[in-house]
Amino acid sequence: MRNDTQLQKEIVAGLTAGTVTTIATHPLDLVKLRLQLLATSNSALGYTDVIKNIFKESKLNNSVLQEAYRGLGVNLIGNSVAWGLYFGLYRYSKDTLFTLWIDQDAQKRTSFQNDSQMGPLMYLASAALSGTATAVLTNPIWVIKTRIMSTSTNAQKRYKSTLDGIVKIYEKEGIRGFWRGLVPSIFGVAQGAIYFTAYDSLKHRYFASKNIKSEQRLGNLENIVLTSVSKMISVTAVYPFQLLKSNLQSFDAVQNETSYRLSNLVSSIYKKDGVRGLYKGLSANLVRAIPSTCITFCIYENLRYLL
């Protein structure tokens, strides 16, 4: 199979998987995001308070779905583009590193055969490269997403749409405003790197244990087990970076520049709740992340064989 054909399949499968997953899990993403922002504003509030507030706000426009799916448009754009980029760049990074470090004749074999010869460090390096590029390119989308989803449909300082958010950020903060929270976002790339390292390593060890030496579709149950274990490890390891990124991209960060400098933010959260404060909303994130990643990878693994 030609590498360019495989790359196209990776991108299409990633885009499709990201789109379906985002629609299915958006309300959980909304809850997770608002919990993360409470780490700096009111750490005493929790899950039930966030959910009650969503229902309270929904009464003003008589639509629970509209409030629960606030920001779906920008979230769809962000996740579908990010997954498409990530899968495509990850495939490209693996092929490039394999050619540079192991064998210059990589194109004579299938991607599966090349991947089976790669160790965890090469998976880690490939995922880190693709994750960093994706984080930099998609950061403006996440800034707009954070601000739309952090406010209710009726809030005074809300963005009316994605376009409204782009215009207001540019007018008030300039180009720099679109890259707020980029530093913790890049550090957060470690989650994807750890995840893909664990996932690919476990997958190829599983194939080796079954003496499978050619590309084969994983069963859905096998995929769910590998995905769940890999996701729990990666999300827990780097969750504080996600929390910091969300707070740095919020409306409050614009109004309180000094308090929301990275070092001050970490210090403030730590003084309030200790290390536990940096993990506020973790369980909500796991409840969202594990099913959503299972959906993403089941769609991804199945679709790239059908294309």
C-alpha positions in Angstrom: 0.0 0.0 0.0 1.4 3.4 -0.9 2.1 5.7 2.0 0.3 8.6 0.5 -2.9 6.5 0.1 -2.5 5.3 3.7 -2.0 8.9 4.9 -5.3 10.0 3.1 -7.1 7.2 4.8 -5.7 8.2 8.2 -6.9 11.8 7.7 -10.4 10.9 6.5 -10.9 8.3 9.3 -9.6 10.8 11.9 -11.9 13.6 10.7 -15.0 11.3 10.7 -14.2 9.8 14.1 -13.6 13.2 15.6 -16.9 14.5 14.3 -19.0 11.6 15.6 -17.3 11.6 18.9 -17.8 15.3 19.5 -21.5 15.2 18.8 -22.0 12.2 21.2 -20.0 13.6 24.1 -20.3 17.4 23.9 -22.5 17.9 27.0 -19.9 16.0 29.1 -17.2 18.3 27.6 -19.3 21.3 28.7 -19.5 20.1 32.3 -15.7 19.2 32.4 -14.8 22.7 31.1 -16.9 24.6 33.6 -15.6 22.5 36.4 -12.0 23.3 35.4 -12.8 27.0 35.5 -14.2 26.7 39.0 -10.7 25.9 40.2 -9.9 29.6 40.2 -13.3 31.1 40.9 -15.2 28.9 43.3 -13.4 25.6 44.1 -16.1 24.6 46.6 -18.7 24.0 43.9 -18.8 20.7 42.1 -20.6 18.5 39.5 -24.1 18.9 40.8 -23.7 22.7 40.9 -22.6 22.9 37.3 -25.4 20.6 36.1 -28.0 22.6 38.1 -26.7 25.8 36.6 -27.0 24.4 33.0 -30.7 23.4 33.7 -31.3 26.8 35.3 -30.0 28.7 32.3 -31.9 26.4 29.9 -35.2 27.6 31.5 -34.5 31.1 30.1 -34.6 29.9 26.5 -36.8 26.8 27.1 -34.3 24.4 25.6 -32.1 22.1 27.7 -30.5 20.8 24.5 -29.5 24.3 23.3 -27.8 25.0 26.6 -26.2 21.5 26.9 -24.9 21.8 23.3 -23.7 25.4 23.5 -20.5 25.7 21.5 -21.1 22.5 19.5 -20.2 24.2 16.2 -16.7 25.4 17.2 -16.2 22.1 19.1 -17.0 20.2 16.0 -14.6 22.2 13.9 -11.9 21.9 16.5 -12.1 18.2 17.2 -12.6 17.1 13.6 -9.7 19.2 12.4 -7.5 18.3 15.3 -8.1 14.5 15.0 -7.7 14.7 11.2 -4.4 16.6 11.6 -3.2 14.4 14.4 -3.8 11.0 12.7 -2.3 12.3 9.5 0.7 13.9 11.1 1.2 10.8 13.3 1.3 8.5 10.3 3.7 10.9 8.5 5.9 11.2 11.6 6.2 7.5 12.1 7.1 6.9 8.5 9.7 9.7 8.5 11.3 8.6 11.8 11.4 5.0 10.7 13.1 6.0 7.4 15.7 8.2 9.3 16.5 5.8 12.2 15.8 2.3 11.1 15.5 1.6 7.3 15.6 4.0 4.3 13.7 1.4 2.3 10.6 1.7 4.5 8.3 2.2 1.5 9.0 -1.4 0.3 7.0 -2.7 3.3 3.5 -2.0 4.7 2.9 0.5 7.5 2.0 -2.4 9.8 5.4 -4.1 9.2 7.3 -0.9 9.8 5.2 -0.1 12.9 5.8 -3.5 14.4 9.6 -2.8 14.4 9.3 0.5 16.2 9.8 0.7 20.0 8.0 2.9 22.6 10.5 5.8 22.2 9.8 6.1 18.5 6.0 6.0 19.1 6.5 8.7 21.8 8.6 10.9 19.5 6.2 10.6 16.6 3.2 11.4 18.8 5.0 14.3 20.4 5.9 15.8 17.0 2.3 15.4 15.6 0.7 16.6 18.9 2.9 19.8 19.1 2.1 20.7 15.5 -1.6 20.1 16.0 -1.7 22.1 19.3 -0.1 25.2 17.7 -2.3 25.1 14.6 -5.6 24.5 16.5 -5.0 26.8 19.6 -7.2 29.7 18.2 -10.1 27.3 17.9 -9.8 26.2 21.5 -9.6 29.7 22.8 -13.0 30.5 21.1 -14.4 27.2 22.3 -13.5 27.8 25.9 -15.1 31.2 26.0 -18.3 30.1 24.2 -18.7 27.0 26.4 -17.8 28.8 29.6 -20.8 31.1 29.3 -24.5 30.5 29.0 -26.7 31.4 26.0 -28.0 34.5 27.9 -24.7 35.8 29.5 -23.8 39.4 28.8 -20.2 38.8 27.8 -21.0 35.8 25.6 -19.9 35.3 22.0 -22.9 35.0 19.8 -21.1 32.8 17.3 -17.6 31.5 16.3 -17.3 34.5 13.9 -18.3 36.9 16.6 -15.6 35.4 18.9 -12.9 35.8 16.2 -13.8 39.4 15.6 -13.9 40.3 19.3 -10.7 38.6 20.2 -8.9 40.3 17.3 -10.3 43.7 18.2 -9.6 43.5 22.0 -6.5 41.3 22.2 -4.9 41.2 18.8 -3.4 38.2 17.2 -1.7 37.2 20.5 -5.1 36.6 22.0 -5.7 33.5 19.8 -2.7 31.8 21.3 -3.5 32.2 25.0 -2.8 29.0 26.9 -0.4 27.7 24.3 2.4 26.8 26.8 0.3 24.4 28.9 -1.4 23.2 25.7 2.0 22.2 24.4 2.9 20.5 27.7 -0.5 18.8 27.5 0.7 17.2 24.2 2.3 14.7 26.5 -1.1 13.2 27.0 -1.5 12.3 23.3 2.1 11.2 23.2 1.7 8.9 26.3 -1.7 7.6 24.9 -0.4 6.7 21.4 2.7 5.2 22.9 0.7 3.0 25.2 -2.0 2.2 22.6 0.4 1.3 19.7 2.8 -0.6 22.1 -0.1 -2.7 23.5 -1.6 -3.2 20.1 1.5 -4.6 18.5 2.3 -6.7 21.6 -1.2 -8.1 21.4 -0.7 -8.9 17.7 2.7 -10.5 18.5 1.2 -12.7 21.2 -1.3 -14.0 18.6 1.5 -14.4 16.1 -0.2 -12.0 13.7 2.3 -10.6 11.2 0.2 -8.6 8.8 -2.3 -5.7 9.1 -5.5 -6.8 10.8 -8.5 -5.0 12.1 -8.9 -5.0 15.9 -12.2 -6.2 17.2 -14.3 -3.6 18.9 -14.0 -5.3 22.4 -10.2 -5.5 22.0 -10.1 -1.9 20.9 -12.2 -0.7 23.8 -9.9 -2.5 26.3 -6.7 -1.1 24.8 -8.2 2.4 24.5 -9.5 2.5 28.0 -6.3 1.4 29.7 -4.2 3.8 27.5 -6.6 6.7 28.1 -6.7 6.4 31.9 -2.9 6.4 32.1 -2.5 9.4 29.8 -5.3 11.6 31.0 -4.4 11.3 34.7 -0.7 11.9 34.0 -1.1 15.3 32.4 -4.6 16.5 33.5 -3.3 19.7 35.4 -2.0 21.1 32.0 -5.6 20.8 30.6 -7.0 22.6 33.6 -4.4 25.4 33.4 -5.0 25.8 29.6 -8.8 26.2 30.1 -8.3 28.9 32.8 -5.7 30.8 30.8 -8.1 30.9 27.8 -11.1 32.1 29.8 -12.7 35.5 29.9 -11.4 36.1 33.4 -7.8 35.7 32.1 -8.3 38.7 29.9 -9.6 40.9 32.8 -7.0 39.8 35.3 -3.7 39.4 33.4 -1.5 39.4 36.4 -3.4 36.8 38.4 -3.6 34.6 35.3 0.1 34.4 34.5 1.0 30.7 34.5 3.1 30.8 37.6 0.6 32.9 39.6 -2.2 30.6 38.5 -0.5 27.5 39.6 0.4 29.1 43.0 -3.2 30.4 43.5 -4.8 27.0 42.8 -2.3 25.2 45.0 -2.8 27.6 47.9 -6.6 27.0 47.8 -6.8 23.3 47.4 -3.3 21.9 47.2 -2.5 19.3 44.5 -6.1 18.2 44.5 -7.1 21.6 43.0 -5.0 20.9 39.9 -7.2 17.8 39.3 -10.6 19.4 39.7 -12.9 17.9 37.2 -10.7 14.8 36.5 -13.4 12.3 37.1 -15.8 14.2 34.7 -13.0 14.2 32.2 -12.4 10.5 32.5 -16.2 9.8 32.2 -16.1 11.9 29.0 -12.6 11.0 27.7 -12.7 7.2 27.9 -16.1 6.6 26.1 -15.3 9.3 23.6 -11.9 7.9 22.8 -13.4 4.4 22.5 -15.9 5.7 20.1 -13.2 7.6 18.2 -10.9 4.6 17.9 -13.6 2.1 17.1 -14.8 4.3 14.2 -11.2 5.1 13.2 -10.0 1.4 13.2 -13.1 0.2 11.3 -13.3 3.1 8.8 -9.7 3.0 7.6 -10.3 -0.6 6.5 -13.5 0.2 4.7 -12.0 3.2 2.7 
